[in-house]
Amino acid sequence: AEEPADVPAQTAREREIRAQIVAYGRRLQDEGLLQGTWGNLAVRLDERYMLCTPSGLDYRLLTPEDIVKVELATLGYGEQRKPTSEKRLHRDVFAARADVGAVIHTHAKLCGVFAAARKSICCIEGEMKQLVGDEMRCAGHALPSTRKLSKVALEALGNRNGCLLKNHGVLCCGMDLERAYLTCKAAEAAAGQQLGL
């Protein structure tokens, strides 16, 4: 990857976001929404960069220094750890949605049932509806880490805060990590409710 030019020193905000990504990654894993090294988190740092989880590192071992600063325009990350293979998907959501500050992609089990069945999660009510919307649509098929995945995910996402990725899990977003995390929880709860669990 290209070395991003003049990478600025970490600001207090960047240090805080790095710590938040680690904390939310562990929380999602503790709650069974992330397994092992699957899934990834990204936060918009500013107009030029996003911070995202590295590829292939267990969330229990993650430290703030492992979080990767990726240039939005080029997806370059210099000499840092390799970022998540889904960096393009995260970047493309940020590019399409100015209201989104954080994106979480998981392989949560109950949402995964709907993603594998290629069905939307609907009949969402109450607080879940406020977070997710009245429906969580399933995106069309696309291979991981491709431009097509971004395209179909953005079509399914629309102006909502979550969508299913066919045979591939769930994508949730929000203005910050807390909202994206709550949307992940609400989506899994809605899936369980629709399955009668």
Salt bridges, closest charged atoms under 4 A:
ASP6 OD1 - ARG48 NH1 3.20
GLU14 OE2 - ARG18 NE 2.96
GLU14 OE1 - LYS69 NZ 2.92
ASP30 OD1 - ARG60 NH1 2.85
GLU31 OE1 - LYS185 NZ 3.74
ASP66 OD1 - ARG81 NE 2.79
GLU71 OE2 - ARG48 NH2 2.78
GLU86 OE2 - HIS168 NE2 3.74
ASP92 OD1 - ARG91 NE 2.69
ASP99 OD1 - ARG97 NE 2.88
GLU135 OE1 - ARG137 NE 3.14
GLU155 OE2 - LYS151 NZ 3.01
GLU178 OE1 - ARG27 NH1 3.81
